[in-house]
Amino acid sequence: MSKSNQFPSGLANSSGLVGKYLMFNTFPITGGLFEHQLNEYKSIEVTRILQDFYELDAQKVGFYGGGGMDARFVWTPIQFAAFGISPHVPQWGSEYKQALQKYFTRTMYLTGHGTSLPLETNSITLDETVKDEWGLPAICVTYKDHPDDLANQRFLVARSMEILETAKVLDRRSFPVEEQNYGFHLLGTCRMGNDPKSSVINAEHRSHDVPNLFLCDGSSLVTSGGGQPTETIQALAFRASDRITALAKKGEI
C-alpha cells in the first residue's frame, strides 16, 4: 500500500521481492506418557535437548534441512483436552476425564524446530477482493512447504519417537506431519543481499532504494535456519544500530 509515483511497485520494492520468500520454521511434535508425574506444565517452556541433527548430510538422508529438538509442554489445559490427549484412550465420558487427569501431569513432548526452504512462491501480498474494516486490502498469505521440509519433519519425528521408546514411556504418539498453515517465526520477505535486483536491503541493513530506511528484523533472513531465530534477530538489530550510528556520525543519513 506504499505505491507512489516515486515507488510504483511500493516502497523499497524495485526488485519486486518485498513480501516474497516467506519462511516458517517447521514444528514436528511427539509426546510420551511417563510412569510418574512430571508436571511439565509448571516448568520452563523450553528445554533444548539435542542439536545433533541441526545440519544433516543431504546425500545421506535424501533431503536438505535439519533442526534441533526441545523438551517442552506445548498445551494449555483446554488445548491439551482438545488436541494433546493420546488417541489411544477413550475420547469421551468418565474414562476420558480420568485419562486427562493422568496424562496432563505425566506427559512430556518432544518438539522439533526444523528448516524451511526459501521459496519465492511463499509470500505475503494484498488481497484483491477482501477488505478490512477500514476498507483497506486484507493481507493474503500464500504458503506451501517444500517436500524437503516435510521429509525433514518426518525425520525429526522418527528420532523423537526413538528417544521416547528408549525412555520406556508407557504410551507415545506422534502428530501427523502436514502442510503448515500458520507459523511462529515469520522470516524472509525483505531479503538481504548485495544485488539490488535480487534483494531488498544491503549487508548494512539499509534498503537499496531508500537510503534512510533500515530493516533489522527477521524479514532480512535469506534462510530460516533450523533453530529459534530470536537471538539472531536481536544480534542483527544491535548490528544495525551500530551501522546507523556510524552513518549518522559521518552525516550520511
C-alpha positions, 0 to 999 in steps of 0.5 A: 500500500506504499505505491507512489509515483516515486515507488510504483511497485511500493516502497523499497520494492524495485526488485519486486521481492518485498513480501516474497520468500516467506519462511516458517520454521517447521514444528514436528511434535511427539509426546510420551506418557511417563510412569510418574508425574512430571508436571511439565506444565509448571516448568520452563517452556523450553528445554533444548535437548539435542542439536545433533541433527541441526545440519544433516548430510543431504546425500545421506538422508535424501533431503536438505534441512535439519533442526534441533529438538526441545523438551517442552509442554506445548498445551494449555489445559483446554488445548491439551483436552482438545488436541494433546490427549493420546488417541489411544484412550477413550475420547469421551465420558468418565474414562476420558476425564480420568485419562486427562487427569493422568496424562496432563501431569505425566506427559512430556513432548518432544518438539522439533524446530526444523528448516524451511526452504526459501521459496519465492512462491511463499509470500505475503501480498494484498488481497484483491477482493477482501477488505478490512474494516477500514476498507483497506486490502486484507493481507493474503498469505500464500504458503506451501512447504517444500517436500524437503521440509516435510521429509525433514519433519518426518525425520525429526519425528522418527528420532523423537519417537526413538528417544521416547521408546528408549525412555520406556514411556508407557504410551507415545504418539506422534502428530501427523506431519502436514502442510503448515498453515500458520507459523511462529517465526515469520522470516524472509520477505525483505531479503538481504543481499548485495544485488539490488535486483535480487534483494531488498536491503544491503549487508548494512541493513539499509534498503537499496532504494531508500537510503534512510530506511533500515530493516533489522528484523527477521524479514532480512533472513535469506534462510530460516535456519533450523533453530529459534531465530530470536537471538539472531534477530536481536544480534542483527538489530544491535548490528544495525544500530551500530551501522546507523550510528556510524552513518549518522556520525559521518552525516550520511543519513 
